[in-house]
Amino acid sequence: MIAVLVVSLVSSQAYARSRATEGDTKTQCLWWKERTVITWRQSTLGSQRTPGESEFAAVEASFAAWQEVLSSCGSLSFEQGPRSTSRLAEYAERGANENLVLFREQRCNEVAPRQDPCFSDGSCGNKYDCWQFSESAIGITTTSFDPRTGKILDSDIELNGPAYLFTTVDAPPCVRGAESVACVAADVRNTMTHEIGHLLGLAHIDEATSTMAPRAMTGETVKRTIDPGSRRFICDVYAKGQPSKTCFTLALGTESAPVAKTGCAAVPVSSLLAVALVLVRRRRR
Ligand SMILES: [Zn+2]
């Protein structure tokens, strides 16, 4: 008898989808409607400390990496809109919406008065153009979606400029404590490729080689390359020529419930889901 031992050198190629309640698999998955052209825009300000226009090109390259997967087997597409003067990471139920990428450059607890109610309702970031999230998070993607269906309406990406030096060079990795723009500190593409995964509906996965691994080291660039599991997410969930896959069948009529025709400004209420790319941080000094 010949025993055939199949050794899998490839990882399990797994992925996890974002849920209406993060981590709760009894709640609906988040998804973009099939054939959506997702227009994204960069803030005109870019990143203050990253040289020249290199950060804009790095953000473009990050979207292009996902577009390559979408073109091969997906039904969505990305389109870059003109740079935006908006500093608002939010979903407006009325008026123009932007899927915005912006670098925050100051900490909210340094620029907003301590008694400002924005600290309790989470509005400081937009009000004072500041980073309002955890100091350790490199980036945060805030996705607005219809809680009845999981359909994504808007997604904005903020990057933590006060705490991290964003760089665009390919090598070498910076030595911790000696970060500069001549080496790789917080790589824009490493960070953005991960955050765009969130924008598309991916959640974190505890697999070190995944683009959606929740942590990144100083000098890391591995997440620039979209891993097989995350690629499979695109081909599975947004399969070309098919409706986007939800996790539970939508109740009849919910998907197309028109906001404008209900005549009720109170529906639908969008929910916010912030997901963070957390860096394994050592003390800066
Ligand atoms: Zn993340």
Boltz pocket constraint, residues with backbone or C-beta under 6 A from the ligand:
constraints:
  - pocket:
      binder: B
      contacts: [[A, 139], [A, 194], [A, 195], [A, 198], [A, 204], [A, 212], [A, 213], [A, 214], [A, 275], [A, 276], [A, 277], [A, 278]]
      max_distance: 6.0
